[in-house]
Amino acid sequence: MDERLHKLLAQHGIGSRRQVESWIRDGRVLVNGRPAEVGQRVRPGDRIVVDGRDVTRRLGAAPELRVIVYHKPSGEMLRRLAGDERTGVEMHLPALRSGRWLPVNALGFGEDGLLVLANEGALVSAVTRRASSIPVEYRVRALRPRQSDDWPQMPREVEVEGEPVTFSAIERLEGGTTNTWFKVSADRTLPRGAIRSLFDAAGLKVSRTMLVRWGPVSLPRDLPRGRSRDLAGAELDALLALAGRTGADARPARRATDGSGRGRGPGRSAGRATARRSGGR
């Protein structure tokens, strides 16, 4: 424990860095009985108190690294803002004894699919710095053109906010009479709005966008929306490698949970339903 105070408090889930800095300015944080200063460094043996509560022991315990995959439903906020009544993903994540869940990748309000989260800020920062080279894969459901019309030609490049965005693969999958699924891949994380810009350019209306792969991590086929599962094995090793680390030092994989910590393995019928909804992945 020899680092900046606001960073240390944020890493252990006591507050965000911005919140902690505000608390320090307001005199709500004490170090060894004296008001802390913004940017102050703390060392082993320092006694830290926040709003009259001694958090020294909590800060001294190194949190065990844990990474989860969460099947985010469309309509959930990645980060819920104050005064916003829309549901946030944090309401459905497993409880942590210390720290907080931080998103490794991003999903917009109207998107669903794979969301990777970790309880360690250093890992998240190291991985997200590689976002420009992390491949992604989506399943996109679009309304079929009229029966008398041919399928339009899908462009491989579109412009989003003045910048070109290139797709590595666009494949039309089998679909129903009203909607059809597409497999859409790119060699790098896509900016917000890129998928809709692609289908708008082809004159197709998107009814659903689902992220099914982000870098080395794939959305489990049997993971229902609103449920999470610990990441382990080769996928965890590959994610750690993106951060320049080796060894799967997170907790072993668990069954899917609903955020309460209780394991509830989905039945076979749930797995089949999930596959059907995702375009037969």
N, C-alpha and C positions, 0 to 999 in steps of 0.2 A: 504494500500500500504506500507507494511513493509517487504520487501523480497529482494532477490538478483536482481540486476539491469538487468543482461542478461536474467534471467528467466522471469522477468516482461515484458520486451520488446518483448520476443518471444511469450508469452501468448497472447499479444494483436496484433500479426500478423505483427509487424514492421520488423522482420527478424528472422531467425533461431538462436538458441543459439550460434552455431558456428560462424555465421555471426556477431552477436552482439559482441561476444568476440573479433573478428578481428577488428571491428569498434572501440571498446574501446582501443585496443592496438595502433591503428592508430590515436587516439586523436579526433575521429569524434563524440564522445558522451561527453556531458558536464552535470555535476550535480551542480546546484547552481553556474554556471559560471566557474567551474573548470573542467579540464579533469577527466573523470571517471577512476576508476581502476577496473581491472578484479576481480570479486567476491565481489564488493562493494554492500552494502545494502543501500536501499533508504527507506525513511519514508514519511508519509503524510506531505505536505508542501514543499518538495524538488522540485525544478524546473529542468526538464530534457529536454535537447535539443539534437537532432540527426541531424547532417549535417545542422545546422543552423535553424532547424524547431522545434518549441516548441511542445512537445508531452505530456506535463503534464496532460492536461485535458483528453486526450484520455486514458492515463494510469489510471486515477482516476475513469473512468466509468467501472463498473463491467459488462462484456459482458453477455448477456442473453444466458443461455445454450440452444443449439440447436443440435439435432441429426438427421441425414438424412440417408436414404437408397438409394443407387445408383445402377442401373443395368449397371455394367461395361461390355462393349463389349470386345471381344477378340481383341488384337492388340492395346489396350490403355495401356500406362505406368502408374503404380501407382504413381511413382515419376519421372518426366521428368528430365533428366540430361542436363547440359549445352552442347550445340552442338548437341544434339540428336534431329532429326527432327520428330521423332515419336510422335503421339498425347498423351498428358497426361490427366488424368481424371480431373484435375483442370480446364481445358478449358470448361467443361460442367457442372460444379457445380454452384448452386445459389450463387449470390454475398452476401458477408457479410459486414455489416457496419464497423465492426472491427474484428480483429483476422483473422484466416485462418482455413481451413478445415484440420483435421488430421484424417488419417485412423485408425479405431479401429481394423479391421482385415486386412489381406493381400491377394492379388490376383496377380498371376504372369501375365506376358505379354500375354501369350497364353491362359489364363483362362478368362472366363466371369462369370457373375452372381452377387451375392450379395456382395456389398461393403458398410460397415457401416462407417460413418464419423461423427465427432463431432467437435465443435469449442472450446473445452476446453481440454487443455493438461492434467490436473489433472485427469479428467474422463478417458481419453484414457489410461493413464499410469496405473490407478487402474484396469481397465478391462483387459488390455493386460497381466498383471501379472498373470491373471487366465487362460491364454491361454491353459495351459497343461491339464485343466479339462473342457474345453468348447467343447461340441459335435458339429459335423458338418455333413452335408448331401449334396451329390453331385448328379447331373444327368450327366452320362457319355455316350457319343455316340461312339460306336465301330463298325468297319466293320464286317459284318457277315462272318463266315467261308463259304467255298464252300458248296453248297447244299448237296453234298454227305458226308460232314463231320458232326460229332456230335459236340455239343457245348462243349468246354473244361471245366474242373472243375476249378472253381475260388478259389485260395488260400485265406485263411483268414488272413495270415500274410506274409509280405515281408520284405526284408532288404533294407534300404535306407541309404547309406553312413555308412554302418557298424552297424546301429542300427535297431532293429526289430520294425515294425509298424503293429499294429493289427487293423483289420476292424471289426465292430460289426455286419454289415449286408451288403450283396451283393445280389441284386435281379434283375433278368433280366426282363425287361418290354417288351411290344409288340413293334415291330419295322417294318420297311419296308423291301423291298427285298434286299437292299444294306447295310443299317445300322440298328443297334438295340440299344435301350437305356437301361441303367442300373441305378438302384438306389444304391448308395454306401454310407454307413454311418460309422462313427467312433466316439468313445467316447471322443476324444480329437482332437484339431486342428492338421491337418496333415502337415508334412514337405513338402517342395517343391519337386516334382517329385514322391511322393508316389503313386498317382493315376496311372501314366504311368507305374511305376514299377509293380503295381498290374496286369495291363492288359498285360504287356510284359511277366510276368510270366505265363500267361495263353495262350500266343501266339496270342493275339488279338491286333489290331492296333486302337488306340484312335484317333477319328477325332474331338471330342469336349469335353470339360470339363466345367461344369457349377456348381457353388456353389449356392445351393438353401436355405440352412439354416445354420446359424452360431449362436450357443447358442440359446437364446430365440427369435432370430429375423429370420423371413423367407422372402424370396424374393416375393413380391406381384406378383400374376399371371398376372395382367393387367399392369405391369410397363414395358414399352418397353426399349430396350437397349438405353443407352445414356441419360436416364431420371432419375430424383430423386424425392424423396417424404419425407416429414418430418415424423419422427417416433413419435408415440404417443400411449397412452393407455397402455394396459397390457404389450406389448412388450417393451415399453420405461421403464415402471416401473421395469420390470425384468432385463433390461440392467443396470439400475441405481443400482439395488440390487447387481449386480456383483461387483460394486465399493463400496459396503457398504453404499449406500445412499438410501433414501426413498423419495417418492413423485415425481410425474411427473411434474418437474418444467421447462420443455422445452416448446417451442412454440407449439400450437396445430397443428395437421396434416393439410397439404395443399394438393392441387392437384399436380399431377406430373408436373414437369417443365423440360425445356430443358437447364437450367442453366442461362437463361436470367431473371428469376424471374417471367415470365409470365406463368400462369397456363394453361395447355392444357390437359384436361382429355382425355385419349384414348377412342376411340369408342369401341363398342362391338366387332366389327370385329377384332380390334387390340388385344383385350384380347384373342379371340379364337386363333388368329395366334400365340400369345405368348405361349399359352398352348400347341399348337401342336409342336412348335419348342423345347419346354422344355421336351418333352417326355411324355406329357399328365399328368403333375403334377396335 
